[in-house]
Amino acid sequence: MNQDVRSPQAVSSPLLIVAALMLLAAAASALALGIQHLSSLALPGCGPTSACAELAASRWGNLGGWPVAYLGAAYFFGLAVAFFVHREKRLAVPARLLLSLGGLVSLFYLGIMATEQKWCLYCLVSHLFHLGALALIFYSTEASVQNRGWWFGLCGAGLAATVAFGIAEWQTTTQVSSEQRALTEQSIEQVLEQTPKSPESATVTPPSDGGFTGRYRRGPEQASVRLVVFHDYQCKDCAELDAELEQLLETYPTLSLSIRHYPMCSQCNPNISWDFFHTQACRAAYLAEAAYRIGGEDLFWEFHRWLFENKVKFEEAELKQFCDSQKIDFDQLLATADSDEIQNLVQEDIDLAISLGATGTPFVFLNGVEIRGTSSNPGNARLAVEKVMAANPPRRSSAWDRFPPGAEERLLTEWQAEDAVELPAPEKCRLVFGNPEGSHRIVIYLEPTDRQTAVLWRNALAMAQQSDNVRLEMYLYPIHSELNPRFAKLSKELFPSSAKFSRVLAALRKTGSSQLAEAISVCLQCDYDIAEQELIEQVASAAMVEPTTLQELSKAPETLAEIEYDLSQATLPDVGWAPAVYIHARSAPSAAVSQQVMTRMLETDFAKLSSPDETLNP
């Protein structure tokens, strides 16, 4: 009787090497998504509103708070190593069952993408390579009793990759948390500096500016800590902060809270230029204020909590059901929310927030001082309340809280806190205005059809024209799937006219016009729905060139190459959105930067403001 005494090498299969390479490709694709999650890097085709981003943010994008991309990369890498170190044709039944389960998971995620019609290229590569590898593995192997080497390879490599992701995630989270905490600590120091150390040191009368407060106060009128929060009902961090504040109000009887609205929605907020962002936030604010008009403060806070709990993702039937539970008339609520009185009230809140320099939510003030570092880490609000409470400040009304500094001061402070980034070398820019030899650089990246672009361009150009030492560098950064690889997989164009305007602006450079600045200004002020021929005629007139010349250039391959070149120059500073403006190599917190703020930024001497290593980078 013959026995099969072939060595493992004799029964190995070349197809398993191919399968291992395919698994490495799947791991690399998942790794790319993991790196994007860890850093500010944006993969081509994975812009902020792409299918990739939507899938990652969905309930299927993480498992217990752990990104699925991490798990996929670790699993695929572990399998690849397992088949590199153990290439026998015999594969244990438990291993085959695990592989089958993994294949079902890949099919499940492909099904989700098909059902929701959201196709992420990197997810597709991972799952298709994974399924292809499994097909080769099952074709070239047969069942056996055990494969210890295979399991050691899978578990060892998979565990190592998981640990590596865990360390990277921890370091990234720790760094961000540390930066946010440092900002909060600075705000706490500012509050404590203006807090009387003893009753004898307290002033007798409140400041003359009338104090600072919100509406619908919870907690005592005379409070040791007085919080004012500008919020957005579709803001995730606002919802987390609201839950945190609920606990604090129960813990501290001398804490008061009042609110104002700052919906990050273009329908009511002039500072928001994206029609796709927080589309129900304005309506939610109107409904909350309508609830107060109908049922007073108690109903307002009930509705306030309900909106956050539902993340403003509710149907009319659910809203009606809530109204029924509170015994209020549904039609009356809708009519009140649509009234001019309510909408004007919300607009007043928005205008106030803008005047204070709001760039996002939550926008938190404690005893009249902005608590920075809470917008992306709401838990820092608890830190601020606890530290200020520990100082035992006197109980006072909001009339004692000084009105916060205006937008100019806040934007300047936020900008100064930014780290300097590496910008393209000055000679790289093909479109320069002002003094080409100027030591003060203003570098702007423009999405032509964003609402803030025309104002930013006008202010930056004025700075270059009015100063002998300012050099303005302009790059195009269209947010359009046709022109920008970062947004190649957009499920819907965010700026539908971007390609049309970008091609015309890029073509302008090739005309050699002496009226280039004026022509750009005319282009950026045109209505976004303008017909392409009319746009070309208006811009050509301002540039003093023939419309046919500009039209031909806008269709020429070299014009597309100009746009591609500008996009390549956005890599160093890692521009992910536009418009963006850099002054002294620091990114301004908002594109809505006035000439006055730009002037102060250009005059800033970082050698006097900061540590020796944070020097001016002209």
N, C-alpha and C positions, 0 to 999 in steps of 0.2 A: 504493500500500500504506500503510495507516494504522499508525502506531506508538503504543504506549501511553506517553504523555509525562505522565501524571498525577503530581502531586507526592505526596510521602509523606503530606501532610495529606489529600489526596483519597482515599487508599486506607486510611486509618486506620479502625479499628472501635471503636464505643462499647463493645462487649462486652469489649474489652481493658482498658478503664478499670475495668469491673466486676470483671474477673479480678484486676487489680492491687489493688483494694480488698479482695478476698477473700484475697489473699496477705498483705496487711498484717494482716488479722484472724488468719491462721494464725501470722504472725510474732509478733503481740502475745501470743497464747496460749502459744507456746513461750517467749517472753521472760519471761512470768510464772513459768514453771517455772524458768527460769534465775535469776531474781531470788531465788526461794525457795532455790535451792541456795547462792547467794552470801550470803544474810542469814539471820537468825533468823525472818524473816517466814514464816508458814504460810498458804497459800492456803485458802480455804473448800473443804472436801471433800478436802483433801490433808494430813490429819493424819499422825502418825508411823507408823501401821500401816495406812494407807489403801492402796488399789490404786496410787495415784500413787507413794507412798513405796516400795512393794514393786517396782514396775517400774523406778524410778530406781536402786534398789539392785541390780537383777539385772544379768546380764552384757549385757543389751541396753540398759541405761541409760547406758552410756558407750562411747566408742570410743577406745581407747588412753589411757584415763584422762581423756578430755575428755567432759563431759556431752553426751548427744545433744541435749538441749534447746538448748544453745549452737549446735550445728551447724544444727539445724532453724531457729532464729530467724534466724541469719545467712543461710541459704540462701533462706528465704521472703522476707526483707527485700530481699535482692539481686534476686530475681525481680520483686518488686513495683516496685522502682525501675527495673529494666530495661524493664518494660512501660509505666511512666509516661513514660519518656524516648523510647521507641521503640514507637509504636502502629501500625506498618504491618501490613497483612494478610499480608505476606510474611515468613516466618520460616525461617531457614537450616536445612538438614537436621541439622547437628551440634547446633544448639540444640534441635531437636525430639527428637533422640535423648537429650539430657541431660534434658529434661523427662519423657520416657518413663521413663528410669531413676529419676528422682525419684518419679514416680508409683508405680513398683514398690516403692520403699522404703516409701512410705506404706502401700501395701497389705500389705507384709510386717509392719509394726508393728501394723496393725489385726488381722492374722491372729494375732499373738502375744497381743494382748489377748483375742481371741475364744477362742483355744486355752486360755489360762490362766484365763479368766473373771475378768480383772482389768481393770476399765474406768476409765481416768483421763479425766475430763471434758476437761481441758486438752489432753491428747494427742488425743482424739477431735476437738475443735474444730480443732486444727492440721491434722490429716491430712484431715478431711472438707472443710475449706475449701480445702486444697491441691488435692485431687482435683477439687473443683468448679471451681476456677480453671483447672485443666488441661483440663477438658471444654470450657469456654468458649474457651480459647486454641486448641485443636485444631479446634474448630468454626468459628472465625472467621478462621483463617489458612491460608495455603497455602505449600508448600515453595518455597524460593528458594536462591540460591547463598551469600550471606553477609549478616550483619547486624552490622557492627562496633559500631554504637551500642548495640545490645542487649547484646553481650558486655561492653562497657565499663561499662554500667550494672550488670549482674549482678556482674561481678568487683569493681568499685570499691566498690559498696555492701556486697556480701558480705564483702569483705576488711575494710572499715571496721568492720562489726559484729563480725567475728571478733576483730580487734585490740582493740576495746572490751571484749569479754568477757574476752580474755586479760589485759588490764590490770586489770580488776575482780577476776578470779580471783587474780591475783598479789598485788594489794593486800590482799584478804581473807586469803589464805593467809599473807602476810607479817605482817599484824597479829596473827593468831592465833598464829603461830609466835613472834613477838616477845614476846607476853604469856606464852606457855608457857616460853620460854627465860628470861625474867626471873625466873619462879618457880623454875626449875631453878638459875639462878645464885645466888639467895638460899639455896637448900638447900646448894649447894656451899660457899658461904661459911660456913654453919653447921658443915658437916663439917670444913672446914679450921681453923675456930676451935678445935675440940676436938682437933685432931691435934697431937701433940707436935712442936715445931720441931726438937728435937734429942734424942738419947738421954738427955741429962742432965735435960731438962725433963719426961720421961715419968714418970708415977706408977708406983710399984712394984707395987701390987696392983690388980686389976680392981675395978669397982664391986660393991657388995654386992647388987644386985638380980638377979644371976644371968645377966645378959647377954640377948641377943636373937638368935634364929636360927630357921631353918626346918628342913626335913627333906631327906635325900638329897643331902647336900652334894657339889657338884662343885668341884674345885680343892683346894688344900692346907688343912689345918686351921688352920695359922698363915698368915694371908693379909693383905696390905696393904689390900685392898679386899674387904669382905664384903657381898654383896648378899643380901637376903631379898625375895622377890617373892610377893605374893598374886595369884593369877591365876584366870581363868575360861576353860575350854577353848573356849567359843563366842565369846570376845571377840576381835575383829579386831585391836585394838591389842596385846593380849596375844600373839597369834601373831607380829606384827611384832617385838615386843620380844624374844620368844624367839629369833627368827632373829638379831637384833642381838647378843644375849648369847652365842650360839654362836660368833660371830666374835670377840667380846671374850675369851672363855675360851681360844681358840687364840692370841690375841695376847699376853695377859698371864698368865704362869705364876703370879703371886702374887694372882690374882683367885679368889674363891670365890663360889659361888652355891648357895643353898638355897631351897626353895619351900614355900608353903602354898596352900591352896585358899580361894577366895572366889567360888563359883558364884553368878552373878546370876540365880537361879532361885527362884521362890516355893515350890517343893516342899521346899526345905531351908533357905532363907535368909529369916528373919523380916523382914528389912529390905526385901525385894522384894515389892511388893504387886500386881504384874502377872502374871497366870497365863500370858500369851502370850510372855513374854520369856525367851530362852535356855532353852527347855524341856528340853533334854538336858544342861545344864551340871552338875546334881547327879549324874546317872547317870555322866557322863564322869569326874567326880572319884572316884566310888566305884570305877569300873573301874580307874582308874590306881592307886589304893591297893591294890586287889585284886591287880594285877600285881606290886606290890612284895612282897606277902605270899607270892606263889607263886614269884617268880623273883628277888627281891632288887632292889638298886638299878639294876643294868644293865637288867633287864627294865622297871623303872619308867620309866627315861629313854627306852627304845625306844618304849614305849607312849605316853609323854608327847609325843614328837615325832610319832608317828603320829596322835594325836588332833588336834594343831594342824594337821598337813598336810591332814587330812580335814575340818577345821572341824566335827567331831562330826556330819557329815552322812554317816552310813554305815548300811547295812542290816546285819541280823544275819549275813547270808552273808559280808559283807566283814569283820566282826569275827571270825567263825569262821576265815576265810582267814588273817587276821593271827595268830590263835592257832596255827594249823597251821604257819605260817612260823616261829614262835618255839618250836614244840614244847611248847605248854602245852595243858592240857585246857580246852576251851571251857566245858563245864558247870561245872567247878570254878571258873573265873573268875567266871561269873555268880553262883554260890552264894556265893562269898567277897564279891563286891560287895554282895550283899543282906544280909550279916551285920550284926548290931548293932555289932560291934567296928569295922568299917570306917565305917559311917555315923556312929557317935559320934566317930570321929577327924576326919572332915570337918567335923562340927558344931563341934568344938572350934576348928578353924581359923576357921570363920565367926564364932563368938562372940568370938574374939580380934580379928579384923578389925573387928568392930562396936565392941568396946571401945576400939579405936584410932581410931574415927571414919571408917571406910571408907565412901565414897559411890560407889565404882566401881572398876574395874580397868583396867590393872594398878596395883597398890598397892605401890610400890617403896621399899625402905629400903637405905641405904648406910651401913655402920658405925653402924647404929642411928638414923640420921636419915632421915626421909621425903624422897625426892627428888620434889618437886612438879613438875608440868609434863610428866610422862611419860604420863599417862593418855590424852591425845589426840595426843601427839608422842613415840612411843617412842624416837626417835633421840636425845632429850635424855638418855637413860640412858647412851649412849656418851659424850656430853659430860661428864657427871658422873664417870664412871669415868676418863676420860682426864685430866681436870683434877686429880682427887684423886691419881691415880697419879703425875702430874708433881711433886707435892709430896713424893714419896718417903716416905710414912708407914711407921711400923714394922710389921713382920709380927706379927699378934696373932690370938688365937682370938676367937670370938664372945662369950666371957665378958667381954670388955672393952667390948662395945657396950651402952650404957645402954638400958634399956627405954624405948621412945618414950612421949611424953605421951599422955594418954587422949583419948577422943572429944570431951570438952568443949573442950579446948584446940584441937584440930584444927578443929572446926566453927566456933569463934570466929575462928580465923585465916583460914579459907576465906571466911567471911562478910565480914571486914574487907577482904579483897582485892577484893570485888565493887565494881563501879561503882554509884553511886546511879542509880536510874531515875526517870522521871516517873510518879507515881501519880495516880489521879483526885483531884480536889479533895475535901477532907474533907466538904463539904456534899453531894457527889454520892452518898454512901453512904446507903442506906435502912435499914440494919440496923447499929446502933451499940450497943456495950456498954461499961460502965465510965464514965469521965468524958467526956462529949461535948466538953468544952473542954480535955481533956488534951493536952499538947504532945508526948507520946510515942505515936506511932501504930503499931499492929500491924495490918497489912492482910492478910487471908487469903482465898484463893480455894479453894473446896472442891468436890471430887468426892465426893458423899455416901457412895459405897460403896467407896471406896479404903480399904484396911486401916489406913492411917496417919491417916486423917481424924479419927476419934474421939479419938485421943490428942492430935493437934494442937489440935483444938477445946477439949478439956479443959484443956490447958496454957495456951492463949492466953486462955481465959475466966477462968482462975484469976488470971492476971496482971492482967487488967482489973478483977477484983473485989477484989484485994488491994492495989492501988495507987491513990492519989488522982490520979495524973497520966497514966494510961494510957487510951488510947481504942482500942478494938478494933472494926475494921470488917470485916464479913463479906460476901463475895460468893459466889454460886453459880457453879460452873464445871463443869457436867455434861459428861462425856466420853461422849457418846451421839449417834448419828446423827440421832435424832429431834429433838434440842433444840439441838445445837451445830453450826453450819454448818462449822466447821473439821473436823469428823469425819463429815460428811454421807456420804462415800463409803467408810466402813469396810466391809471385806469381812466382818468379824465383829465383833459388839459386844464391846468389852473389858469393859464394866461393864453387864451386861444389866439390872440393877435400877436403874440410874442415873436413868432417866426417872421411874420410880415415886416414888423417894425425893425427887428434885428438885422434883417437882410438890407433894408434901406439904409440903416445907420452904418453898417459895415461898408456898403457901396459908396457912401459919402467920402470915406477915406481915400478911395481910388480916384476921386474926381479932381483932386488937387485944388479944391475951392479955397479961396482966401476968406470965405464967410462960413467956415466950418462950425464955429461955436454957435452962431446965430441959427444955422440950419438945424443943428442938433436940438436947440431949444424949441424951434418950431415943430420938429418931429415929435418931441416928448410931450408937447401940449396938444397934439391932435387927438380927436376922439378915437377910442380904441376900435370902434366899429366902422371907421372910415374905410371906403373902398380903396383898394391898393393903388389904383391909378390916380385917384384924387390925392392920396398921401404922397405919392411920388411927385406930383405936380406942385404941391405946396412946398415940399422940402427942396425940390429943384429950384423953385423960384427964390427961396431964401438963400440957397447956396450959389445962385446966379450961374446955373448950369442948365443944359438942355434936358428936359424930362426924358427924352428917349435915351440919352446917355446914362442917366441914373437908372432907368428901367433895365437897360441891357446889363449894367454892372451888377444890379441886384440879383440877376439870374446867373451870373458868371461863376464858374467854379472857384476862382480866386477869392470871391467874396465869402463863400462858405469857409474857405481856408482861413480868412481873417477871423471869423468867429471861432473856429477851432483853435487858432493861436491864442486868442484871448482866454478861452476856457483853460488852455494849458497853463496859463499864467495865474490861474486861481488855485493851483495845486499847493504851492508853498504855504500860503496863509490858510489853506483848507477852507476855502469859501464854500458854504453849503446852501446859501440862500442869498438873494439880492432883492433890493439894493443893499449894499454894504459899503461902509466908509471907514478908512483907516487913517488916523492922524498920529504922527510919531509912532507908527507901526502898531498902534493899539486900536482895536475895533470899538467904534462908538456903539453904545447900547441900543441906539435907535437911529434909523436913517433920517428921522425928523429932527435934524440938528440945525439950529439957527446959525446965522452968521456970527451972532454974539458968542454963542457957545464955541463955535469953531475958532474964533479969535482967541478965546481964553485957553482952548486946548493947545493951539499953536504956541502960545506964550508960556505954557507950563514948563517949568524947569524940574525935571524928575530928580536931578542930583540933590536938590534942596528938599524935595518932598519925601524921598524914599531912601532905602539903604544904598550903600555905595555901588552895589552890583546892579542896581536898577537904573541905569543911566539913560540919558536921552538918546534916542535912535532916530536921527533925522532922515 
